[in-house]
């Protein structure tokens, strides 16, 4: 079954995708030897919240 998106849903997807792209760009400025993924995670979370986003998924993978 095919589900079509409404214009409102498409706009929400567009907005969230733009925030993700901006978050990636912000994190890219900080990536260098010695910076931990935990530090990057904190920056990403702050950036998302500061720009009106809500972080939906935060999973810790243990291998």
PDB file of N, CA, C, O and CB in Angstrom:
ATOM      1  N   UNK A   1       0.831  -1.162   0.000  1.00  0.00           N
ATOM      2  CA  UNK A   1       0.000   0.000   0.000  1.00  0.00           C
ATOM      3  C   UNK A   1       0.891   1.247   0.000  1.00  0.00           C
ATOM      4  O   UNK A   1       1.890   1.295   0.718  1.00  0.00           O
ATOM      5  CB  UNK A   1      -0.954  -0.014   1.207  1.00  0.00           C
ATOM      6  N   UNK A   2       0.544   2.219  -0.776  1.00  0.00           N
ATOM      7  CA  UNK A   2       1.301   3.456  -0.873  1.00  0.00           C
ATOM      8  C   UNK A   2       0.609   4.533  -0.047  1.00  0.00           C
ATOM      9  O   UNK A   2      -0.593   4.760  -0.184  1.00  0.00           O
ATOM     10  CB  UNK A   2       1.448   3.903  -2.349  1.00  0.00           C
ATOM     11  N   UNK A   3       1.382   5.192   0.812  1.00  0.00           N
ATOM     12  CA  UNK A   3       0.864   6.296   1.609  1.00  0.00           C
ATOM     13  C   UNK A   3       1.463   7.593   1.081  1.00  0.00           C
ATOM     14  O   UNK A   3       2.684   7.739   1.030  1.00  0.00           O
ATOM     15  CB  UNK A   3       1.187   6.104   3.124  1.00  0.00           C
ATOM     16  N   UNK A   4       0.634   8.506   0.699  1.00  0.00           N
ATOM     17  CA  UNK A   4       1.089   9.791   0.188  1.00  0.00           C
ATOM     18  C   UNK A   4       1.202  10.789   1.332  1.00  0.00           C
ATOM     19  O   UNK A   4       0.380  10.800   2.248  1.00  0.00           O
ATOM     20  CB  UNK A   4       0.131  10.319  -0.902  1.00  0.00           C
ATOM     21  N   UNK A   5       2.224  11.621   1.266  1.00  0.00           N
ATOM     22  CA  UNK A   5       2.431  12.653   2.280  1.00  0.00           C
ATOM     23  C   UNK A   5       1.622  13.896   1.924  1.00  0.00           C
ATOM     24  O   UNK A   5       1.452  14.238   0.754  1.00  0.00           O
ATOM     25  CB  UNK A   5       3.935  13.002   2.411  1.00  0.00           C
ATOM     26  N   UNK A   6       1.134  14.556   2.958  1.00  0.00           N
ATOM     27  CA  UNK A   6       0.443  15.826   2.749  1.00  0.00           C
ATOM     28  C   UNK A   6       1.500  16.923   2.598  1.00  0.00           C
ATOM     29  O   UNK A   6       2.676  16.700   2.888  1.00  0.00           O
ATOM     30  CB  UNK A   6      -0.544  16.144   3.936  1.00  0.00           C
ATOM     31  N   UNK A   7       1.085  18.088   2.150  1.00  0.00           N
ATOM     32  CA  UNK A   7       2.009  19.220   2.038  1.00  0.00           C
ATOM     33  C   UNK A   7       2.597  19.573   3.406  1.00  0.00           C
ATOM     34  O   UNK A   7       3.772  19.927   3.507  1.00  0.00           O
ATOM     35  CB  UNK A   7       1.290  20.448   1.432  1.00  0.00           C
ATOM     36  N   UNK A   8       1.790  19.477   4.443  1.00  0.00           N
ATOM     37  CA  UNK A   8       2.259  19.773   5.795  1.00  0.00           C
ATOM     38  C   UNK A   8       3.326  18.773   6.240  1.00  0.00           C
ATOM     39  O   UNK A   8       4.331  19.156   6.838  1.00  0.00           O
ATOM     40  CB  UNK A   8       1.085  19.765   6.779  1.00  0.00           C
ATOM     41  N   UNK A   9       3.105  17.504   5.949  1.00  0.00           N
ATOM     42  CA  UNK A   9       4.089  16.481   6.302  1.00  0.00           C
ATOM     43  C   UNK A   9       5.388  16.693   5.537  1.00  0.00           C
ATOM     44  O   UNK A   9       6.474  16.542   6.097  1.00  0.00           O
ATOM     45  CB  UNK A   9       3.532  15.079   6.021  1.00  0.00           C
ATOM     46  N   UNK A  10       5.281  17.035   4.283  1.00  0.00           N
ATOM     47  CA  UNK A  10       6.470  17.283   3.467  1.00  0.00           C
ATOM     48  C   UNK A  10       7.251  18.474   4.019  1.00  0.00           C
ATOM     49  O   UNK A  10       8.480  18.440   4.063  1.00  0.00           O
ATOM     50  CB  UNK A  10       6.076  17.534   1.992  1.00  0.00           C
ATOM     51  N   UNK A  11       6.557  19.509   4.434  1.00  0.00           N
ATOM     52  CA  UNK A  11       7.227  20.685   5.004  1.00  0.00           C
ATOM     53  C   UNK A  11       7.935  20.334   6.306  1.00  0.00           C
ATOM     54  O   UNK A  11       9.042  20.814   6.548  1.00  0.00           O
ATOM     55  CB  UNK A  11       6.217  21.817   5.247  1.00  0.00           C
ATOM     56  N   UNK A  12       7.323  19.508   7.147  1.00  0.00           N
ATOM     57  CA  UNK A  12       7.970  19.075   8.391  1.00  0.00           C
ATOM     58  C   UNK A  12       9.225  18.256   8.100  1.00  0.00           C
ATOM     59  O   UNK A  12      10.241  18.408   8.779  1.00  0.00           O
ATOM     60  CB  UNK A  12       6.992  18.253   9.248  1.00  0.00           C
ATOM     61  N   UNK A  13       9.155  17.400   7.107  1.00  0.00           N
ATOM     62  CA  UNK A  13      10.324  16.609   6.704  1.00  0.00           C
ATOM     63  C   UNK A  13      11.422  17.535   6.199  1.00  0.00           C
ATOM     64  O   UNK A  13      12.594  17.350   6.525  1.00  0.00           O
ATOM     65  CB  UNK A  13       9.945  15.572   5.611  1.00  0.00           C
ATOM     66  N   UNK A  14      11.044  18.527   5.407  1.00  0.00           N
ATOM     67  CA  UNK A  14      12.005  19.493   4.872  1.00  0.00           C
ATOM     68  C   UNK A  14      12.700  20.252   6.010  1.00  0.00           C
ATOM     69  O   UNK A  14      13.921  20.403   6.004  1.00  0.00           O
ATOM     70  CB  UNK A  14      11.299  20.486   3.918  1.00  0.00           C
ATOM     71  N   UNK A  15      11.926  20.721   6.973  1.00  0.00           N
ATOM     72  CA  UNK A  15      12.487  21.467   8.102  1.00  0.00           C
ATOM     73  C   UNK A  15      13.430  20.608   8.936  1.00  0.00           C
ATOM     74  O   UNK A  15      14.511  21.058   9.317  1.00  0.00           O
ATOM     75  CB  UNK A  15      11.367  22.007   8.984  1.00  0.00           C
ATOM     76  N   UNK A  16      13.028  19.385   9.216  1.00  0.00           N
ATOM     77  CA  UNK A  16      13.875  18.519  10.031  1.00  0.00           C
ATOM     78  C   UNK A  16      15.145  18.132   9.283  1.00  0.00           C
ATOM     79  O   UNK A  16      16.212  18.020   9.888  1.00  0.00           O
ATOM     80  CB  UNK A  16      13.107  17.264  10.449  1.00  0.00           C
ATOM     81  N   UNK A  17      15.040  17.928   7.986  1.00  0.00           N
ATOM     82  CA  UNK A  17      16.220  17.598   7.183  1.00  0.00           C
ATOM     83  C   UNK A  17      17.206  18.756   7.154  1.00  0.00           C
ATOM     84  O   UNK A  17      18.417  18.543   7.206  1.00  0.00           O
ATOM     85  CB  UNK A  17      15.809  17.226   5.758  1.00  0.00           C
ATOM     86  N   UNK A  18      16.697  19.970   7.072  1.00  0.00           N
ATOM     87  CA  UNK A  18      17.556  21.151   7.090  1.00  0.00           C
ATOM     88  C   UNK A  18      18.275  21.272   8.431  1.00  0.00           C
ATOM     89  O   UNK A  18      19.458  21.611   8.472  1.00  0.00           O
ATOM     90  CB  UNK A  18      16.734  22.419   6.810  1.00  0.00           C
ATOM     91  N   UNK A  19      17.579  21.001   9.514  1.00  0.00           N
ATOM     92  CA  UNK A  19      18.211  21.042  10.834  1.00  0.00           C
ATOM     93  C   UNK A  19      19.298  19.975  10.954  1.00  0.00           C
ATOM     94  O   UNK A  19      20.354  20.234  11.530  1.00  0.00           O
ATOM     95  CB  UNK A  19      17.159  20.851  11.938  1.00  0.00           C
ATOM     96  N   UNK A  20      19.053  18.796  10.425  1.00  0.00           N
ATOM     97  CA  UNK A  20      20.067  17.735  10.449  1.00  0.00           C
ATOM     98  C   UNK A  20      21.299  18.175   9.664  1.00  0.00           C
ATOM     99  O   UNK A  20      22.425  17.984  10.123  1.00  0.00           O
ATOM    100  CB  UNK A  20      19.498  16.413   9.866  1.00  0.00           C
ATOM    101  N   UNK A  21      21.099  18.759   8.490  1.00  0.00           N
ATOM    102  CA  UNK A  21      22.224  19.220   7.673  1.00  0.00           C
ATOM    103  C   UNK A  21      23.026  20.298   8.402  1.00  0.00           C
ATOM    104  O   UNK A  21      24.256  20.279   8.375  1.00  0.00           O
ATOM    105  CB  UNK A  21      21.721  19.758   6.323  1.00  0.00           C
ATOM    106  N   UNK A  22      22.343  21.225   9.044  1.00  0.00           N
ATOM    107  CA  UNK A  22      23.026  22.282   9.796  1.00  0.00           C
ATOM    108  C   UNK A  22      23.784  21.697  10.990  1.00  0.00           C
ATOM    109  O   UNK A  22      24.882  22.147  11.317  1.00  0.00           O
ATOM    110  CB  UNK A  22      22.013  23.341  10.277  1.00  0.00           C
ATOM    111  N   UNK A  23      23.197  20.704  11.627  1.00  0.00           N
ATOM    112  CA  UNK A  23      23.855  20.046  12.758  1.00  0.00           C
ATOM    113  C   UNK A  23      25.121  19.348  12.296  1.00  0.00           C
ATOM    114  O   UNK A  23      26.156  19.442  12.956  1.00  0.00           O
ATOM    115  CB  UNK A  23      22.907  19.038  13.432  1.00  0.00           C
ATOM    116  N   UNK A  24      25.052  18.650  11.172  1.00  0.00           N
ATOM    117  CA  UNK A  24      26.235  17.982  10.622  1.00  0.00           C
ATOM    118  C   UNK A  24      27.329  18.993  10.304  1.00  0.00           C
ATOM    119  O   UNK A  24      28.502  18.745  10.582  1.00  0.00           O
ATOM    120  CB  UNK A  24      25.869  17.187   9.357  1.00  0.00           C
ATOM    121  N   UNK A  25      26.955  20.128   9.726  1.00  0.00           N
ATOM    122  CA  UNK A  25      27.935  21.163   9.389  1.00  0.00           C
ATOM    123  C   UNK A  25      28.600  21.715  10.650  1.00  0.00           C
ATOM    124  O   UNK A  25      29.808  21.949  10.669  1.00  0.00           O
ATOM    125  CB  UNK A  25      27.264  22.303   8.601  1.00  0.00           C
ATOM    126  N   UNK A  26      27.816  21.918  11.687  1.00  0.00           N
ATOM    127  CA  UNK A  26      28.359  22.419  12.956  1.00  0.00           C
ATOM    128  C   UNK A  26      29.337  21.414  13.555  1.00  0.00           C
ATOM    129  O   UNK A  26      30.400  21.792  14.048  1.00  0.00           O
ATOM    130  CB  UNK A  26      27.222  22.713  13.957  1.00  0.00           C
ATOM    131  N   UNK A  27      28.979  20.148  13.510  1.00  0.00           N
ATOM    132  CA  UNK A  27      29.849  19.105  14.056  1.00  0.00           C
ATOM    133  C   UNK A  27      31.124  18.962  13.237  1.00  0.00           C
ATOM    134  O   UNK A  27      32.190  18.702  13.793  1.00  0.00           O
ATOM    135  CB  UNK A  27      29.110  17.768  14.106  1.00  0.00           C
ATOM    136  N   UNK A  28      31.025  19.129  11.927  1.00  0.00           N
ATOM    137  CA  UNK A  28      32.189  18.990  11.050  1.00  0.00           C
ATOM    138  C   UNK A  28      33.278  19.998  11.409  1.00  0.00           C
ATOM    139  O   UNK A  28      34.464  19.722  11.224  1.00  0.00           O
ATOM    140  CB  UNK A  28      31.775  19.167   9.586  1.00  0.00           C
ATOM    141  N   UNK A  29      32.886  21.155  11.917  1.00  0.00           N
ATOM    142  CA  UNK A  29      33.860  22.170  12.326  1.00  0.00           C
ATOM    143  C   UNK A  29      34.717  21.696  13.498  1.00  0.00           C
ATOM    144  O   UNK A  29      35.838  22.169  13.682  1.00  0.00           O
ATOM    145  CB  UNK A  29      33.143  23.464  12.700  1.00  0.00           C
ATOM    146  N   UNK A  30      34.196  20.773  14.281  1.00  0.00           N
ATOM    147  CA  UNK A  30      34.856  20.346  15.516  1.00  0.00           C
ATOM    148  C   UNK A  30      35.636  19.048  15.384  1.00  0.00           C
ATOM    149  O   UNK A  30      36.417  18.698  16.268  1.00  0.00           O
ATOM    150  CB  UNK A  30      33.842  20.194  16.594  1.00  0.00           C
ATOM    151  N   UNK A  31      35.430  18.343  14.299  1.00  0.00           N
ATOM    152  CA  UNK A  31      36.062  17.032  14.158  1.00  0.00           C
ATOM    153  C   UNK A  31      37.558  17.190  13.921  1.00  0.00           C
ATOM    154  O   UNK A  31      37.996  17.802  12.947  1.00  0.00           O
ATOM    155  CB  UNK A  31      35.418  16.236  13.005  1.00  0.00           C
ATOM    156  N   UNK A  32      38.319  16.621  14.837  1.00  0.00           N
ATOM    157  CA  UNK A  32      39.774  16.609  14.733  1.00  0.00           C
ATOM    158  C   UNK A  32      40.296  15.551  15.697  1.00  0.00           C
ATOM    159  O   UNK A  32      39.560  15.093  16.571  1.00  0.00           O
ATOM    160  CB  UNK A  32      40.387  18.023  15.048  1.00  0.00           C
ATOM    161  N   UNK A  33      41.547  15.160  15.549  1.00  0.00           N
ATOM    162  CA  UNK A  33      42.092  14.163  16.464  1.00  0.00           C
ATOM    163  C   UNK A  33      41.963  14.621  17.915  1.00  0.00           C
ATOM    164  O   UNK A  33      42.256  15.770  18.245  1.00  0.00           O
ATOM    165  CB  UNK A  33      43.558  13.879  16.128  1.00  0.00           C
ATOM    166  N   UNK A  34      41.529  13.719  18.759  1.00  0.00           N
ATOM    167  CA  UNK A  34      41.406  14.004  20.181  1.00  0.00           C
ATOM    168  C   UNK A  34      40.006  14.379  20.637  1.00  0.00           C
ATOM    169  O   UNK A  34      39.715  14.342  21.832  1.00  0.00           O
ATOM    170  CB  UNK A  34      42.328  15.090  20.536  1.00  0.00           C
ATOM    171  N   UNK A  35      39.134  14.741  19.697  1.00  0.00           N
ATOM    172  CA  UNK A  35      37.753  15.068  20.052  1.00  0.00           C
ATOM    173  C   UNK A  35      36.971  13.762  20.126  1.00  0.00           C
ATOM    174  O   UNK A  35      36.961  12.983  19.172  1.00  0.00           O
ATOM    175  CB  UNK A  35      37.107  16.064  19.014  1.00  0.00           C
ATOM    176  N   UNK A  36      36.325  13.529  21.246  1.00  0.00           N
ATOM    177  CA  UNK A  36      35.609  12.266  21.419  1.00  0.00           C
ATOM    178  C   UNK A  36      34.214  12.335  20.806  1.00  0.00           C
ATOM    179  O   UNK A  36      33.663  13.412  20.581  1.00  0.00           O
ATOM    180  CB  UNK A  36      35.512  11.908  22.905  1.00  0.00           C
ATOM    181  N   UNK A  37      33.673  11.174  20.548  1.00  0.00           N
ATOM    182  CA  UNK A  37      32.309  11.120  20.032  1.00  0.00           C
ATOM    183  C   UNK A  37      31.317  11.617  21.079  1.00  0.00           C
ATOM    184  O   UNK A  37      30.254  12.130  20.729  1.00  0.00           O
ATOM    185  CB  UNK A  37      31.954   9.689  19.598  1.00  0.00           C
ATOM    186  N   UNK A  38      31.650  11.470  22.346  1.00  0.00           N
ATOM    187  CA  UNK A  38      30.782  11.994  23.405  1.00  0.00           C
ATOM    188  C   UNK A  38      30.716  13.521  23.336  1.00  0.00           C
ATOM    189  O   UNK A  38      29.644  14.105  23.498  1.00  0.00           O
ATOM    190  CB  UNK A  38      31.290  11.542  24.797  1.00  0.00           C
ATOM    191  N   UNK A  39      31.853  14.162  23.096  1.00  0.00           N
ATOM    192  CA  UNK A  39      31.866  15.622  22.949  1.00  0.00           C
ATOM    193  C   UNK A  39      31.026  16.052  21.747  1.00  0.00           C
ATOM    194  O   UNK A  39      30.256  17.008  21.829  1.00  0.00           O
ATOM    195  CB  UNK A  39      33.313  16.137  22.796  1.00  0.00           C
ATOM    196  N   UNK A  40      31.181  15.339  20.638  1.00  0.00           N
ATOM    197  CA  UNK A  40      30.399  15.652  19.442  1.00  0.00           C
ATOM    198  C   UNK A  40      28.914  15.445  19.698  1.00  0.00           C
ATOM    199  O   UNK A  40      28.083  16.221  19.226  1.00  0.00           O
ATOM    200  CB  UNK A  40      30.854  14.789  18.259  1.00  0.00           C
ATOM    201  N   UNK A  41      28.586  14.409  20.438  1.00  0.00           N
ATOM    202  CA  UNK A  41      27.193  14.125  20.771  1.00  0.00           C
ATOM    203  C   UNK A  41      26.580  15.268  21.578  1.00  0.00           C
ATOM    204  O   UNK A  41      25.442  15.670  21.336  1.00  0.00           O
ATOM    205  CB  UNK A  41      27.088  12.809  21.553  1.00  0.00           C
ATOM    206  N   UNK A  42      27.338  15.782  22.529  1.00  0.00           N
ATOM    207  CA  UNK A  42      26.847  16.898  23.350  1.00  0.00           C
ATOM    208  C   UNK A  42      26.631  18.150  22.508  1.00  0.00           C
ATOM    209  O   UNK A  42      25.643  18.862  22.685  1.00  0.00           O
ATOM    210  CB  UNK A  42      27.831  17.198  24.490  1.00  0.00           C
ATOM    211  N   UNK A  43      27.561  18.414  21.592  1.00  0.00           N
ATOM    212  CA  UNK A  43      27.423  19.572  20.703  1.00  0.00           C
ATOM    213  C   UNK A  43      26.177  19.416  19.836  1.00  0.00           C
ATOM    214  O   UNK A  43      25.401  20.358  19.674  1.00  0.00           O
ATOM    215  CB  UNK A  43      28.683  19.737  19.814  1.00  0.00           C
ATOM    216  N   UNK A  44      25.995  18.223  19.285  1.00  0.00           N
ATOM    217  CA  UNK A  44      24.833  17.976  18.423  1.00  0.00           C
ATOM    218  C   UNK A  44      23.534  18.165  19.195  1.00  0.00           C
ATOM    219  O   UNK A  44      22.598  18.798  18.705  1.00  0.00           O
ATOM    220  CB  UNK A  44      24.891  16.559  17.832  1.00  0.00           C
ATOM    221  N   UNK A  45      23.482  17.622  20.388  1.00  0.00           N
ATOM    222  CA  UNK A  45      22.259  17.737  21.186  1.00  0.00           C
ATOM    223  C   UNK A  45      21.949  19.196  21.521  1.00  0.00           C
ATOM    224  O   UNK A  45      20.801  19.627  21.419  1.00  0.00           O
ATOM    225  CB  UNK A  45      22.387  16.918  22.478  1.00  0.00           C
ATOM    226  N   UNK A  46      22.956  19.945  21.914  1.00  0.00           N
ATOM    227  CA  UNK A  46      22.758  21.369  22.224  1.00  0.00           C
ATOM    228  C   UNK A  46      22.316  22.147  20.992  1.00  0.00           C
ATOM    229  O   UNK A  46      21.406  22.972  21.065  1.00  0.00           O
ATOM    230  CB  UNK A  46      24.045  21.978  22.789  1.00  0.00           C
ATOM    231  N   UNK A  47      22.958  21.885  19.869  1.00  0.00           N
ATOM    232  CA  UNK A  47      22.630  22.592  18.631  1.00  0.00           C
ATOM    233  C   UNK A  47      21.182  22.328  18.228  1.00  0.00           C
ATOM    234  O   UNK A  47      20.450  23.246  17.859  1.00  0.00           O
ATOM    235  CB  UNK A  47      23.583  22.170  17.498  1.00  0.00           C
ATOM    236  N   UNK A  48      20.787  21.074  18.303  1.00  0.00           N
ATOM    237  CA  UNK A  48      19.417  20.702  17.936  1.00  0.00           C
ATOM    238  C   UNK A  48      18.413  21.413  18.841  1.00  0.00           C
ATOM    239  O   UNK A  48      17.431  21.976  18.358  1.00  0.00           O
ATOM    240  CB  UNK A  48      19.225  19.168  18.024  1.00  0.00           C
ATOM    241  N   UNK A  49      18.652  21.390  20.131  1.00  0.00           N
ATOM    242  CA  UNK A  49      17.727  22.042  21.076  1.00  0.00           C
ATOM    243  C   UNK A  49      17.712  23.559  20.901  1.00  0.00           C
ATOM    244  O   UNK A  49      16.655  24.185  20.967  1.00  0.00           O
ATOM    245  CB  UNK A  49      18.112  21.695  22.521  1.00  0.00           C
ATOM    246  N   UNK A  50      18.895  24.150  20.677  1.00  0.00           N
ATOM    247  CA  UNK A  50      18.985  25.604  20.501  1.00  0.00           C
ATOM    248  C   UNK A  50      18.246  26.085  19.259  1.00  0.00           C
ATOM    249  O   UNK A  50      17.877  27.256  19.163  1.00  0.00           O
ATOM    250  CB  UNK A  50      20.439  26.029  20.421  1.00  0.00           C
ATOM    251  N   UNK A  51      18.032  25.183  18.316  1.00  0.00           N
ATOM    252  CA  UNK A  51      17.356  25.540  17.070  1.00  0.00           C
ATOM    253  C   UNK A  51      15.929  24.989  17.005  1.00  0.00           C
ATOM    254  O   UNK A  51      15.356  24.834  15.926  1.00  0.00           O
ATOM    255  CB  UNK A  51      18.158  25.031  15.884  1.00  0.00           C
ATOM    256  N   UNK A  52      15.372  24.698  18.175  1.00  0.00           N
ATOM    257  CA  UNK A  52      13.966  24.323  18.249  1.00  0.00           C
ATOM    258  C   UNK A  52      13.654  22.872  17.957  1.00  0.00           C
ATOM    259  O   UNK A  52      12.487  22.497  17.838  1.00  0.00           O
ATOM    260  CB  UNK A  52      13.210  25.148  17.327  1.00  0.00           C
ATOM    261  N   UNK A  53      14.682  22.055  17.842  1.00  0.00           N
ATOM    262  CA  UNK A  53      14.453  20.645  17.559  1.00  0.00           C
ATOM    263  C   UNK A  53      14.316  19.827  18.826  1.00  0.00           C
ATOM    264  O   UNK A  53      14.670  20.273  19.918  1.00  0.00           O
ATOM    265  CB  UNK A  53      15.574  20.095  16.716  1.00  0.00           C
ATOM    266  N   UNK A  54      13.805  18.642  18.665  1.00  0.00           N
ATOM    267  CA  UNK A  54      13.669  17.696  19.764  1.00  0.00           C
ATOM    268  C   UNK A  54      14.397  16.429  19.355  1.00  0.00           C
ATOM    269  O   UNK A  54      14.083  15.823  18.330  1.00  0.00           O
ATOM    270  CB  UNK A  54      12.161  17.409  20.108  1.00  0.00           C
ATOM    271  N   UNK A  55      15.354  16.039  20.151  1.00  0.00           N
ATOM    272  CA  UNK A  55      16.097  14.827  19.846  1.00  0.00           C
ATOM    273  C   UNK A  55      15.218  13.631  20.182  1.00  0.00           C
ATOM    274  O   UNK A  55      14.810  13.448  21.329  1.00  0.00           O
ATOM    275  CB  UNK A  55      17.445  14.774  20.630  1.00  0.00           C
ATOM    276  N   UNK A  56      14.935  12.835  19.188  1.00  0.00           N
ATOM    277  CA  UNK A  56      13.990  11.744  19.360  1.00  0.00           C
ATOM    278  C   UNK A  56      14.678  10.464  19.798  1.00  0.00           C
ATOM    279  O   UNK A  56      14.161   9.748  20.656  1.00  0.00           O
ATOM    280  CB  UNK A  56      13.230  11.506  18.079  1.00  0.00           C
ATOM    281  N   UNK A  57      15.821  10.167  19.231  1.00  0.00           N
ATOM    282  CA  UNK A  57      16.466   8.886  19.488  1.00  0.00           C
ATOM    283  C   UNK A  57      17.868   9.103  20.025  1.00  0.00           C
ATOM    284  O   UNK A  57      18.674   9.818  19.429  1.00  0.00           O
ATOM    285  CB  UNK A  57      16.508   8.034  18.216  1.00  0.00           C
ATOM    286  N   UNK A  58      18.140   8.487  21.137  1.00  0.00           N
ATOM    287  CA  UNK A  58      19.491   8.495  21.686  1.00  0.00           C
ATOM    288  C   UNK A  58      19.736   7.089  22.206  1.00  0.00           C
ATOM    289  O   UNK A  58      19.300   6.729  23.299  1.00  0.00           O
ATOM    290  CB  UNK A  58      19.674   9.590  22.825  1.00  0.00           C
ATOM    291  N   UNK A  59      20.428   6.315  21.417  1.00  0.00           N
ATOM    292  CA  UNK A  59      20.672   4.921  21.770  1.00  0.00           C
ATOM    293  C   UNK A  59      22.149   4.716  22.069  1.00  0.00           C
ATOM    294  O   UNK A  59      23.013   5.318  21.430  1.00  0.00           O
ATOM    295  CB  UNK A  59      20.211   3.978  20.638  1.00  0.00           C
ATOM    296  N   UNK A  60      22.423   3.878  23.026  1.00  0.00           N
ATOM    297  CA  UNK A  60      23.797   3.516  23.344  1.00  0.00           C
ATOM    298  C   UNK A  60      23.985   2.077  22.892  1.00  0.00           C
ATOM    299  O   UNK A  60      23.318   1.159  23.369  1.00  0.00           O
ATOM    300  CB  UNK A  60      24.113   3.691  24.881  1.00  0.00           C
ATOM    301  N   UNK A  61      24.901   1.910  21.970  1.00  0.00           N
ATOM    302  CA  UNK A  61      25.167   0.575  21.444  1.00  0.00           C
ATOM    303  C   UNK A  61      26.370  -0.007  22.183  1.00  0.00           C
ATOM    304  O   UNK A  61      27.424   0.626  22.248  1.00  0.00           O
ATOM    305  CB  UNK A  61      25.420   0.613  19.899  1.00  0.00           C
ATOM    306  N   UNK A  62      26.223  -1.173  22.723  1.00  0.00           N
ATOM    307  CA  UNK A  62      27.316  -1.846  23.410  1.00  0.00           C
ATOM    308  C   UNK A  62      27.617  -3.125  22.647  1.00  0.00           C
ATOM    309  O   UNK A  62      26.750  -3.980  22.465  1.00  0.00           O
ATOM    310  CB  UNK A  62      26.963  -2.144  24.909  1.00  0.00           C
ATOM    311  N   UNK A  63      28.848  -3.237  22.209  1.00  0.00           N
ATOM    312  CA  UNK A  63      29.253  -4.434  21.456  1.00  0.00           C
ATOM    313  C   UNK A  63      30.236  -5.230  22.249  1.00  0.00           C
ATOM    314  O   UNK A  63      30.698  -6.275  21.790  1.00  0.00           O
ATOM    315  CB  UNK A  63      29.854  -4.065  20.101  1.00  0.00           C
TER     316      UNK A  63
END
